């Protein structure tokens, strides 16, 4: 299973073609086969993560549910990268600390015709 934010897709990969029951389960959960991606996929949103929770065919060997794995990934991402508000506040503070430059007045030369 892969969360591809660039393509905005939740993708599920299999080594071989899944059996008919698994394919029916994937289709009923909103996943569609994408030949170009070589994976079963659907739009990446909260509902996709919750739909993946119910799929028996992708349950990790650890027993964790996809939503638990996703929560851990989101928490790790928040620790690595500050929020937009924090980034804006830091940029604003940095701008206050830098000395202001006076705009240069240019001496206008008249163009000769």
C-alpha positions as CSV (number, residue, x, y, z in Angstrom):
1,X,0.0,0.0,0.0
2,X,1.3,3.5,-0.9
3,X,0.0,7.0,-0.2
4,X,1.1,9.0,-3.2
5,X,0.4,12.6,-2.4
6,X,1.8,13.8,-5.8
7,X,-0.8,11.8,-7.7
8,X,-3.4,12.2,-4.9
9,X,-3.9,8.4,-4.9
10,X,-3.9,5.6,-2.4
11,X,-2.4,2.6,-4.3
12,X,-2.4,-1.1,-3.5
13,X,0.1,-3.3,-5.2
14,X,0.0,-7.1,-5.5
15,X,2.7,-9.5,-6.7
16,X,0.2,-11.4,-8.8
17,X,-3.3,-10.9,-10.0
18,X,-5.6,-11.0,-6.9
19,X,-8.3,-13.7,-6.8
20,X,-11.9,-12.8,-7.8
21,X,-13.1,-12.4,-4.2
22,X,-10.3,-10.0,-3.4
23,X,-11.0,-8.0,-6.6
24,X,-14.6,-7.8,-5.7
25,X,-13.7,-6.6,-2.2
26,X,-11.4,-3.9,-3.7
27,X,-14.1,-2.8,-6.2
28,X,-16.7,-2.6,-3.5
29,X,-14.4,-0.4,-1.4
30,X,-13.9,2.1,-4.2
31,X,-10.6,0.9,-5.6
32,X,-10.2,0.6,-9.4
33,X,-7.5,-1.2,-11.4
34,X,-5.1,1.2,-13.1
35,X,-3.0,-0.5,-15.8
36,X,-0.8,2.6,-16.2
37,X,0.1,2.5,-12.5
38,X,0.0,-1.3,-12.2
39,X,-2.0,-1.0,-9.0
40,X,-5.4,-0.8,-7.5
41,X,-6.1,2.8,-6.5
42,X,-8.5,5.4,-5.4
43,X,-8.4,9.1,-4.6
44,X,-6.3,9.8,-1.5
45,X,-8.6,11.1,1.3
46,X,-9.7,10.1,4.8
47,X,-12.4,7.8,3.3
48,X,-9.8,5.9,1.3
49,X,-7.8,5.2,4.4
50,X,-10.9,4.1,6.3
51,X,-11.9,1.9,3.3
52,X,-8.5,0.3,3.4
53,X,-9.0,-0.6,7.0
54,X,-11.7,-3.0,6.1
55,X,-9.7,-4.8,3.4
56,X,-8.5,-8.2,4.7
57,X,-6.2,-8.6,1.8
58,X,-3.8,-5.8,2.8
59,X,-3.8,-6.3,6.6
60,X,-0.1,-6.0,7.7
61,X,1.5,-9.0,9.4
62,X,1.9,-6.8,12.5
63,X,-1.8,-6.6,12.8
64,X,-1.9,-2.8,12.6
65,X,-4.7,-1.2,10.7
66,X,-3.9,1.2,7.8
67,X,-5.4,4.1,9.8
68,X,-3.0,3.4,12.7
69,X,-0.1,3.4,10.3
70,X,-1.3,6.6,8.6
71,X,-1.7,8.4,12.0
72,X,2.0,7.5,12.8
73,X,3.1,8.8,9.4
74,X,1.2,12.1,9.8
75,X,2.6,12.6,13.4
76,X,6.1,12.0,12.1
77,X,5.6,14.5,9.2
78,X,4.3,17.1,11.7
79,X,7.5,16.7,13.7
80,X,9.7,17.1,10.7
81,X,8.0,20.1,9.1
82,X,6.4,23.0,11.1
83,X,2.9,24.1,10.2
84,X,2.2,26.8,7.7
85,X,1.4,29.3,10.5
86,X,4.7,28.5,12.2
87,X,6.6,29.1,9.0
88,X,4.8,32.4,8.3
89,X,5.4,33.6,11.9
90,X,9.1,32.7,11.6
91,X,9.4,34.5,8.2
92,X,7.6,37.6,9.7
93,X,10.0,37.6,12.7
94,X,13.0,37.3,10.4
95,X,11.8,40.2,8.2
96,X,11.4,42.4,11.3
97,X,15.0,41.7,12.4
98,X,16.5,42.6,9.0
99,X,17.4,46.2,8.5
100,X,15.1,48.0,6.0
101,X,16.7,49.2,2.8
102,X,15.9,52.6,1.5
103,X,14.8,52.6,-2.1
104,X,17.4,54.1,-4.4
105,X,16.4,57.2,-6.3
106,X,17.6,57.0,-9.8
107,X,18.5,60.0,-11.7
108,X,16.3,60.1,-14.7
109,X,18.0,60.8,-18.0
110,X,15.9,62.1,-20.7
111,X,15.9,60.1,-23.9
112,X,17.2,61.8,-26.9
113,X,15.2,61.4,-30.1
